[in-house]
Structure formats: structure tokens, C-alpha cells
Amino acid sequence: MGIRERLSGNEASATAMKQINPDVVAAFPITPSTEIPQYFSTFVSNGQVDTEFVAVESEHSAMSACIGAEAAGARAMTATSANGLSLMWEMIYIASSLRLPIVMSLVNRAVSGPLNIHNDHSDAMGVRDSGWIQLFSENNQEAYDNLIMAHRIAENKDVLLPLMVCQDGFITSHSIENIELVEDDKVKEFVGEYKPEHYLLNDKEPIAVGPLDLQAYLFEHKRQQAEAMKNAKKVILDVAKDFEKLTGRKYGLFEEYRLDDAEIAIVCMNSTAGTAKYTIDRLREKGIKAGLLKVRVFRPFPGEEIAEALKYIPAPVEEFVPEETVQEVKAKAKEEAVQKAEVKEPAKVNPILATEPATKKEVKADKAEKVEKVETNKKEAVSPVENKVGQTVALKPDVKIAKEEPVLDTQYVEQTRFDVKPSLWQRFKNSKIIRTISYIMKIKVVLEFPALPEGRGENR
């Protein structure tokens, strides 16, 4: 029968570490995980554990110490949060690549900046592909239980990967809840002794740890890591079955809450699941068949299993929103789309360089049309018109200059021809806009065009 207690998430994690009694704990304090090594150092001082507690000067050193201890053949643990995990970054990858089953209690907190000491999962997500197993905990009880199971998972010969147990900063780490502890002797028996196969202090098998790993070997070792992560999925379930026999508490890769007949589902992790369960119960009272899938194991990610669990969720969310709300949202979206279509942004690119090159057929047809128009203009009467730059031009009587169109300047056109790279000019010189300007210039219509920004000539 378990021991009933009232503990915060941090104190529950420290208590699990005390019952595990690791060989080495190396840690550096950072909010909101500071209490875990603080409580544990008290256990060390009081003689309740025989762990070597290493108070280091940074989180990078904490993980380095754990790597050294684990490589030497000792069972090592640590705890950190947010920026502390970020400072461990280099060593996090080394720990997993060396296949060292270190266990970390990660109290999730927003990674700076801006500075925020409260909860999000940016720290865990930042190392999600680093080769560490990741277990998430809805409440204090799960944080405690996951740590008890952690070494059995990480140290399995088919896995041998480091593992982090995540809980939400302050929401669970500093909140006191009722919790059921396992007796010390049962925890000791369940976790067992650490008996590594290869370690530095084994004088019968001299080995090197962390040597240069060139391409052919690196590829093989990374493949082995990937296979170990796949194997971890089965080991996690096997250990959970043994833990259920010990405590009666059942764990899987994820938890399904009222999902059997659900028509709408929420998927989340950690403490959010508690609020989601309450919300689902209220929705059920209103006749809405809602359910929850709470992810416990994020690495290795149980993608196929989650897809299987959610495959019967039949309808999109909007079907469960009141009809009038759906109509309002759709009407507003339609109105915004119409307004957006009516607003036309003015072109900000040089139209001379933005047009596609003309084909040979188009050039030939345009040339014939141009000759015909020139001949026609000679025969027709013309009237003088003064343009925006004060120059008199000859236009046909029925031709009007659109006021909103920019007036081009021939000097700009000629200068553009010399500033643009020859390859670009060859591409665009036969385009419709160039041919049009050439024709207009022949009948001496002078147009004005906005100047290019400085330094844009050669690089256009």
C-alpha cells in the first residue's frame, strides 16, 4: 500500500531521486527547477542517500559531470529548466551520442528572451531531436511516477539513451497536490542496480569514450541511435506494465479521456490536460461528444498510434459551434475577401524590366502594325498637345493621355538601356513595353518615368 503525501512537483521529483539513490547528481540552480537539487542536497546532508552531489558553476558543467560519471559506470541524474538546458546544448547531444542513460528532471519554462520564468515548452522542444527520450507529466503524481520508471527505460540494453521527465514550471513544480508514494524498498527493487556493459573504470576492457568519428562510422552510430529510439517505444510500454502491477497506476504512450465515442477531440500535453478534462466534462453535459488525447511520450513520437486513436473523429470543429456563429464567421470572411479584392496595390516594379520577352511572331506582327500606323498618321490631321514636362507632342485627335498614368522621360529610357546589364537588356529589349515606347518616341511623344533608387542600375 502506498504512502499518502502532499508534495509540490519539485519536492515529489526530489523524493523520487532520493528513493532511486543515484551514484552522482550534478546540478546548477535555475528557476523553476531550483528546488529539486535544493531538496536533494538536504537528503545528502542528512545522510538519507549516499549520492555524490556535485555543485557545479553552470548547467554546461552539470551535464559534463553527469556524462563523465555515467561513462565511468555510475548512475547519474540532474535537473534544469529553460536557459539552463540551452547552456547544456553542446553536452546534450554528446550524452545521447555516447549512449549514456542519464536521467534529467526538466521543469519546463520559457526560454529567454524576453525574460519569462513561467511555463511553456520551448526548452523541451529545442532539444526534441537531440536523441533524448521525453516523457511529459500532467501533474505531480505523474512527474514522480515517470522518474521512478525512467532508469528502467533508459538503461535497457535495447535503448541506452538519456531520458528527460518534463513537468510544467510553477503550474506543477510549485503547486502542492495529494500524491501517493511507493515505499522506498519497493522503489529500490523496481529500479534495480545499474550494471553497464561498457564503462571507463572496467580494467578488463580498456575503452575510449568520445573519439573522432569520421563519416562512415558516424553514419552507423547515428543509425544505431535511431534504432534505439524506436526500441524505446516498446520498452516504455513494458516498464509501464510492471509499474502498473506495483502501483495500480496505468500508463501508456498517451492517455485517452472520453475518446471512445468522441466526435471532437483535444490533443495536448502536460498540465493543460487537467483543464482540458474539466472542459470536456462540461461539453459532455451540453450534449457535445468531446474527448481528449494527452500525449505522454513525445520522443519517441507515437505517430502511428495517435493516428489510429483519432481515426474515428468524424467532423471538423465548426460543426460543433452554434450555427449563427458559423454564419457570422463565414460572412465576415467573405466581406474581407471582397474588400481585399477591391483594393489594388500600385505596381512598385519597373514595368520595362517586369514584362516577358516577346516571341518572334509577336515582333513580326507588331512591326507590320507599327508601319501601318505610321503611314496612317502621316495622312491624318494631328493636334498639338503639351505634356507634363512642357514639351509639345503630336497626337491623333482621338488619343487621350490618362491622367493617372505616369509620364515617362526618354532620357530615363535611354539611360536605363546603358545601366542595365547587357544580358538583361537583350532579354527585355523586344518586350511589348519597349516596342511601344520606341514607337511613341518615333512620333516624338515624350514620356516621364519615376527615377530609380540610387545604386539600383547595375544590379537590376
C-alpha positions as CSV (number, residue, x, y, z in Angstrom):
1,M,0.0,0.0,0.0
2,G,1.4,3.4,-1.0
3,I,2.3,6.3,1.2
4,R,-0.2,9.3,1.0
5,E,1.6,12.7,1.0
6,R,1.1,16.3,0.0
7,L,4.0,17.5,-2.1
8,S,4.9,20.0,-4.8
9,G,6.0,18.8,-8.1
10,N,9.6,19.7,-7.3
11,E,9.5,18.0,-4.0
12,A,7.9,14.9,-5.5
13,S,10.8,14.8,-8.1
14,A,13.4,15.2,-5.4
15,T,11.7,12.4,-3.4
16,A,11.8,10.1,-6.3
17,M,15.6,10.8,-6.7
18,K,16.1,10.1,-3.1
19,Q,14.4,6.7,-3.4
20,I,16.4,5.9,-6.6
21,N,19.6,6.9,-4.7
22,P,21.8,7.6,-7.8
23,D,25.6,7.5,-7.6
24,V,26.1,11.1,-8.8
25,V,23.9,14.2,-9.0
26,A,25.4,17.3,-10.6
27,A,23.2,20.4,-10.8
28,F,23.2,24.2,-11.0
29,P,20.1,26.1,-9.8
30,I,17.7,27.8,-12.1
31,T,14.1,28.8,-11.6
32,P,11.7,26.9,-11.5
33,S,13.7,23.7,-11.0
34,T,16.0,25.1,-8.3
35,E,14.1,23.3,-5.5
36,I,14.9,19.8,-6.9
37,P,18.7,19.9,-6.3
38,Q,18.0,22.0,-3.2
39,Y,15.8,19.4,-1.6
40,F,18.1,16.6,-2.8
41,S,21.2,18.3,-1.3
42,T,19.3,18.2,2.0
43,F,18.9,14.5,1.7
44,V,22.6,14.2,1.0
45,S,23.5,16.3,4.1
46,N,21.1,14.3,6.3
47,G,22.7,11.1,5.2
48,Q,19.5,9.8,3.6
49,V,21.3,9.0,0.4
50,D,25.0,8.1,-0.3
51,T,25.0,10.1,-3.6
52,E,28.0,12.2,-4.6
53,F,26.4,15.6,-5.0
54,V,28.4,17.9,-7.3
55,A,27.6,21.6,-7.0
56,V,29.0,22.9,-10.3
57,E,29.3,26.5,-11.7
58,S,27.0,26.2,-14.7
59,E,24.5,23.9,-16.4
60,H,27.0,23.1,-19.0
61,S,29.3,21.7,-16.3
62,A,26.4,19.9,-14.7
63,M,25.8,17.9,-17.8
64,S,29.5,17.4,-18.4
65,A,29.8,16.0,-14.9
66,C,26.9,13.6,-15.5
67,I,28.5,12.5,-18.7
68,G,31.8,11.8,-17.0
69,A,30.1,9.9,-14.2
70,E,27.9,7.8,-16.5
71,A,30.8,7.0,-18.8
72,A,32.8,5.8,-15.8
73,G,30.0,3.4,-14.9
74,A,27.9,5.4,-12.4
75,R,24.2,6.2,-12.4
76,A,23.8,9.9,-12.8
77,M,20.9,12.4,-12.6
78,T,20.4,16.2,-12.9
79,A,17.7,18.8,-13.1
80,T,17.3,22.1,-15.0
81,S,15.0,24.5,-16.9
82,A,14.9,26.8,-19.9
83,N,18.1,28.7,-20.3
84,G,19.9,26.1,-18.2
85,L,19.0,23.5,-20.8
86,S,20.1,25.9,-23.5
87,L,23.5,26.2,-21.9
88,M,23.8,22.4,-21.8
89,W,23.1,22.3,-25.6
90,E,26.6,21.0,-26.6
91,M,26.6,18.3,-23.9
92,I,23.0,17.2,-24.5
93,Y,24.0,15.9,-27.9
94,I,27.2,14.3,-26.6
95,A,25.2,12.5,-23.9
96,S,22.9,10.9,-26.4
97,S,25.5,10.1,-29.0
98,L,27.6,8.3,-26.4
99,R,24.5,6.3,-25.4
100,L,24.7,7.3,-21.8
101,P,21.4,6.7,-19.9
102,I,21.4,9.9,-17.8
103,V,18.1,10.9,-16.3
104,M,17.1,14.6,-16.1
105,S,14.1,16.3,-14.4
106,L,13.2,19.1,-16.8
107,V,10.9,21.7,-15.3
108,N,9.5,23.4,-18.4
109,R,10.0,27.2,-18.7
110,A,10.0,29.7,-21.5
111,V,13.5,30.2,-23.0
112,S,14.6,33.8,-22.9
113,G,14.0,36.3,-24.3
114,P,12.1,38.2,-23.4
115,L,12.8,37.0,-19.9
116,N,10.0,34.9,-18.5
117,I,10.4,32.4,-15.7
118,H,7.0,30.8,-16.2
119,N,5.9,27.8,-18.2
120,D,6.0,26.9,-21.9
121,H,7.6,24.0,-23.7
122,S,10.2,25.9,-25.7
123,D,13.1,24.3,-23.7
124,A,12.0,20.7,-24.3
125,M,11.0,21.5,-28.0
126,G,14.5,22.9,-28.5
127,V,16.1,19.5,-27.8
128,R,13.3,17.3,-29.1
129,D,15.6,15.9,-31.9
130,S,18.7,15.6,-29.8
131,G,18.3,11.9,-29.2
132,W,16.8,12.1,-25.7
133,I,13.6,10.2,-24.7
134,Q,11.0,12.7,-23.5
135,L,8.2,11.9,-21.0
136,F,5.6,14.6,-20.1
137,S,3.7,14.8,-16.8
138,E,0.2,16.2,-16.3
139,N,0.6,16.5,-12.5
140,N,2.8,15.9,-9.6
141,Q,1.9,12.2,-9.4
142,E,2.9,11.6,-13.0
143,A,6.2,13.6,-12.5
144,Y,7.0,11.3,-9.6
145,D,6.0,8.1,-11.4
146,N,7.8,8.9,-14.6
147,L,11.1,9.4,-12.7
148,I,10.7,6.1,-11.0
149,M,10.3,4.4,-14.4
150,A,12.9,6.5,-16.1
151,H,16.1,4.5,-15.3
152,R,14.4,1.2,-16.2
153,I,13.7,2.6,-19.6
154,A,16.9,4.5,-20.3
155,E,19.2,1.7,-19.1
156,N,17.6,-1.1,-21.0
157,K,20.2,-2.7,-23.3
158,D,18.0,-2.2,-26.3
159,V,17.7,1.5,-25.6
160,L,20.7,3.1,-23.7
161,L,19.6,6.6,-24.3
162,P,19.3,9.6,-21.9
163,L,15.8,10.5,-20.7
164,M,14.2,13.7,-19.5
165,V,11.0,13.8,-17.4
166,C,9.1,17.1,-18.1
167,Q,6.7,18.9,-15.9
168,D,5.2,22.4,-16.2
169,G,7.1,25.1,-14.3
170,F,5.2,26.6,-11.4
171,I,1.9,25.1,-12.5
172,T,3.0,21.7,-11.2
173,S,6.5,22.3,-9.9
174,H,5.4,24.7,-7.2
175,S,1.8,23.5,-6.7
176,I,1.1,21.2,-3.8
177,E,-1.1,18.2,-4.5
178,N,-2.1,14.9,-2.9
179,I,0.3,12.2,-4.1
180,E,0.8,8.5,-3.5
181,L,4.4,7.5,-3.0
182,V,5.8,4.0,-3.4
183,E,7.7,2.6,-0.4
184,D,11.5,3.0,-0.5
185,D,12.3,-0.7,-0.6
186,K,9.9,-1.3,-3.4
187,V,11.3,1.5,-5.5
188,K,14.8,0.2,-4.9
189,E,13.7,-3.2,-6.1
190,F,11.8,-1.9,-9.1
191,V,14.6,0.4,-10.3
192,G,17.4,-2.2,-9.7
193,E,21.1,-1.7,-9.7
194,Y,22.9,-0.1,-12.7
195,K,25.2,-2.6,-14.4
196,P,26.6,-1.1,-17.5
197,E,28.3,-3.4,-20.0
198,H,30.9,-1.0,-21.1
199,Y,32.5,1.7,-18.9
200,L,35.7,3.5,-18.4
201,L,36.6,2.1,-15.0
202,N,36.4,-1.5,-16.2
203,D,40.1,-2.5,-16.2
204,K,39.3,-5.7,-18.0
205,E,38.0,-3.8,-21.0
206,P,40.0,-0.6,-21.8
207,I,37.9,1.7,-23.9
208,A,37.9,5.2,-25.3
209,V,34.9,7.5,-25.0
210,G,34.2,10.3,-27.5
211,P,37.0,9.7,-30.0
212,L,36.9,11.2,-33.6
213,D,34.1,9.6,-35.5
214,L,34.5,10.1,-39.3
215,Q,31.8,9.8,-41.9
216,A,31.5,6.0,-42.3
217,Y,31.3,5.4,-38.6
218,L,29.3,8.5,-37.7
219,F,26.6,7.3,-40.1
220,E,26.4,3.9,-38.5
221,H,26.3,5.3,-35.0
222,K,23.5,7.7,-35.8
223,R,21.6,4.9,-37.3
224,Q,22.1,2.9,-34.1
225,Q,20.7,5.9,-32.1
226,A,17.6,6.0,-34.3
227,E,17.0,2.3,-33.9
228,A,17.4,2.6,-30.1
229,M,14.8,5.4,-30.1
230,K,12.4,3.1,-32.0
231,N,13.1,0.3,-29.5
232,A,12.3,2.7,-26.6
233,K,8.6,2.7,-27.5
234,K,8.2,-1.0,-26.7
235,V,10.4,-0.7,-23.6
236,I,8.4,2.2,-22.3
237,L,5.2,0.1,-22.5
238,D,6.8,-2.9,-20.9
239,V,8.1,-0.9,-18.0
240,A,4.7,0.8,-17.6
241,K,3.1,-2.7,-17.3
242,D,5.4,-3.6,-14.5
243,F,4.8,-0.3,-12.8
244,E,1.0,-0.9,-13.0
245,K,1.5,-4.2,-11.2
246,L,3.4,-2.4,-8.5
247,T,1.1,0.6,-8.0
248,G,-2.1,0.0,-9.9
249,R,-1.5,3.2,-11.9
250,K,-1.6,2.6,-15.7
251,Y,0.5,4.5,-18.2
252,G,0.8,4.3,-22.0
253,L,2.3,6.3,-24.8
254,F,-0.7,8.6,-24.4
255,E,-3.9,8.8,-22.4
256,E,-7.4,8.7,-24.0
257,Y,-10.0,10.5,-22.0
258,R,-13.7,10.0,-23.1
259,L,-12.4,9.4,-26.6
260,D,-14.4,6.2,-27.4
261,D,-17.5,7.9,-28.8
262,A,-16.0,11.4,-29.3
263,E,-16.9,13.5,-32.3
264,I,-14.4,16.2,-31.5
265,A,-11.0,15.8,-29.7
266,I,-8.4,17.9,-28.0
267,V,-4.7,16.9,-28.2
268,C,-2.4,18.4,-25.6
269,M,0.4,17.6,-23.2
270,N,1.4,18.2,-19.5
271,S,-0.8,20.3,-17.1
272,T,-3.1,21.6,-19.9
273,A,-4.7,18.1,-19.9
274,G,-6.2,18.8,-16.4
275,T,-8.0,21.9,-17.6
276,A,-9.0,20.1,-20.9
277,K,-10.6,17.2,-19.0
278,Y,-12.7,19.6,-17.0
279,T,-13.8,21.4,-20.2
280,I,-14.6,18.1,-21.9
281,D,-16.8,17.1,-18.9
282,R,-18.7,20.5,-19.3
283,L,-19.1,20.0,-23.0
284,R,-20.5,16.5,-22.4
285,E,-23.1,18.0,-20.1
286,K,-24.2,20.1,-23.1
287,G,-24.5,17.1,-25.3
288,I,-21.3,17.7,-27.2
289,K,-19.3,14.5,-27.5
290,A,-15.8,15.8,-26.8
291,G,-12.7,13.8,-25.9
292,L,-9.0,14.2,-25.0
293,L,-5.8,12.6,-26.2
294,K,-3.0,13.6,-23.8
295,V,0.5,12.9,-25.2
296,R,2.8,11.4,-22.5
297,V,5.7,10.1,-24.7
298,F,6.8,12.9,-27.1
299,R,10.1,11.2,-28.0
300,P,9.9,8.6,-29.5
301,F,6.8,10.2,-31.0
302,P,3.9,7.7,-31.3
303,G,2.6,9.0,-34.6
304,E,1.0,5.8,-35.9
305,E,-0.7,5.1,-32.6
306,I,-2.1,8.6,-32.3
307,A,-3.4,8.4,-35.9
308,E,-5.1,5.1,-35.0
309,A,-6.7,6.6,-31.8
310,L,-8.1,9.6,-33.7
311,K,-9.2,8.0,-36.9
312,Y,-12.8,7.8,-35.8
313,I,-13.1,11.5,-35.1
314,P,-15.5,12.3,-37.9
315,A,-16.2,16.0,-38.1
316,P,-14.5,19.4,-38.3
317,V,-14.7,21.7,-35.3
318,E,-17.1,24.1,-36.9
319,E,-19.9,21.5,-36.8
320,F,-20.0,21.8,-33.0
321,V,-20.1,25.6,-33.0
322,P,-23.6,27.2,-32.8
323,E,-24.9,27.8,-36.4
324,E,-25.3,31.5,-36.0
325,T,-21.7,31.8,-35.0
326,V,-20.6,29.8,-38.1
327,Q,-22.7,32.0,-40.4
328,E,-21.2,35.2,-38.8
329,V,-17.7,34.0,-39.3
330,K,-18.3,33.0,-42.9
331,A,-20.0,36.3,-43.7
332,K,-17.1,38.2,-42.2
333,A,-14.6,36.2,-44.1
334,K,-16.5,36.8,-47.3
335,E,-16.7,40.5,-46.7
336,E,-12.9,40.7,-46.0
337,A,-12.2,38.8,-49.2
338,V,-14.3,41.2,-51.3
339,Q,-12.6,44.2,-49.7
340,K,-9.2,42.8,-50.3
341,A,-10.1,42.1,-54.0
342,E,-11.2,45.7,-54.5
343,V,-8.0,47.2,-53.2
344,K,-5.3,47.1,-55.9
345,E,-1.8,47.9,-54.8
346,P,0.1,50.1,-57.4
347,A,2.9,48.3,-59.1
348,K,6.3,49.0,-57.5
349,V,8.5,47.4,-60.1
350,N,9.9,48.9,-63.3
351,P,7.5,47.9,-66.0
352,I,10.2,47.9,-68.6
353,L,12.1,45.1,-66.8
354,A,9.0,43.3,-65.5
355,T,7.5,42.2,-68.8
356,E,8.1,38.9,-70.5
357,P,10.2,38.9,-73.7
358,A,8.1,38.9,-76.9
359,T,8.1,36.0,-79.3
360,K,9.3,36.3,-83.0
361,K,5.7,36.0,-84.2
362,E,4.6,38.9,-81.9
363,V,7.6,41.0,-83.0
364,K,6.8,40.5,-86.7
365,A,3.1,41.3,-86.3
366,D,3.8,44.3,-84.2
367,K,6.3,45.6,-86.8
368,A,3.7,45.4,-89.5
369,E,1.1,47.1,-87.3
370,K,3.6,49.9,-86.5
371,V,4.4,50.6,-90.2
372,E,0.7,50.7,-91.0
373,K,0.0,53.2,-88.1
374,V,2.9,55.4,-89.1
375,E,1.5,55.7,-92.6
376,T,-1.9,56.4,-91.3
377,N,-0.6,59.2,-89.0
378,K,1.0,60.9,-92.0
379,K,-2.3,61.1,-93.7
380,E,-4.4,62.1,-90.7
381,A,-4.5,65.6,-89.1
382,V,-2.9,66.0,-85.8
383,S,-3.3,68.4,-83.0
384,P,-0.6,69.7,-80.7
385,V,-0.7,68.7,-77.0
386,E,1.5,69.9,-74.2
387,N,2.7,67.1,-71.8
388,K,3.6,67.4,-68.1
389,V,7.2,68.4,-68.8
390,G,6.1,71.3,-71.0
391,Q,7.0,69.7,-74.3
392,T,4.7,69.8,-77.3
393,V,3.8,66.4,-78.8
394,A,1.8,65.3,-81.8
395,L,-1.1,63.1,-81.2
396,K,-4.1,61.8,-83.2
397,P,-7.3,63.7,-82.4
398,D,-8.9,60.7,-80.7
399,V,-5.9,59.8,-78.4
400,K,-6.1,60.9,-74.8
401,I,-3.4,60.8,-72.1
402,A,-4.7,59.0,-69.0
403,K,-4.1,61.3,-66.0
404,E,-3.4,58.5,-63.6
405,E,-0.6,57.0,-65.8
406,P,2.9,58.1,-65.1
407,V,4.6,60.2,-67.8
408,L,7.8,58.8,-69.0
409,D,11.1,60.6,-69.8
410,T,13.1,59.4,-72.9
411,Q,16.3,60.3,-71.1
412,Y,15.4,57.7,-68.4
413,V,14.7,55.1,-71.1
414,E,18.0,55.7,-72.8
415,Q,19.9,55.8,-69.5
416,T,18.2,52.5,-68.4
417,R,19.4,50.9,-71.6
418,F,23.1,51.6,-70.7
419,D,22.8,51.0,-66.9
420,V,21.1,47.6,-67.2
421,K,23.4,44.6,-67.7
422,P,23.6,43.7,-71.4
423,S,22.2,40.2,-70.8
424,L,19.1,41.7,-69.2
425,W,18.7,44.3,-71.9
426,Q,18.8,41.6,-74.6
427,R,16.1,39.7,-72.8
428,F,13.7,42.7,-72.4
429,K,14.5,44.9,-75.4
430,N,11.9,43.2,-77.6
431,S,9.1,43.2,-74.9
432,K,5.8,44.9,-75.6
433,I,6.5,47.9,-73.4
434,I,9.9,48.6,-75.1
435,R,8.3,48.4,-78.5
436,T,5.5,50.7,-77.5
437,I,7.9,53.3,-76.2
438,S,10.0,53.0,-79.3
439,Y,7.0,53.7,-81.5
440,I,5.9,56.6,-79.4
441,M,9.4,58.1,-79.4
442,K,9.4,58.0,-83.3
443,I,6.4,60.3,-83.3
444,K,8.1,62.4,-80.7
445,V,5.8,61.8,-77.8
446,V,8.0,62.4,-74.7
447,L,7.0,60.5,-71.5
448,E,8.3,60.9,-68.0
449,F,9.2,58.0,-65.7
450,P,10.0,58.0,-61.9
451,A,13.7,57.8,-61.2
452,L,15.3,54.6,-59.9
453,P,16.7,54.5,-56.3
454,E,20.4,55.1,-56.1
455,G,22.7,52.2,-56.8
456,R,19.9,50.1,-58.5
457,G,21.1,50.5,-62.1
458,E,23.7,47.7,-62.5
459,N,22.1,45.3,-60.0
460,R,18.7,45.3,-61.6
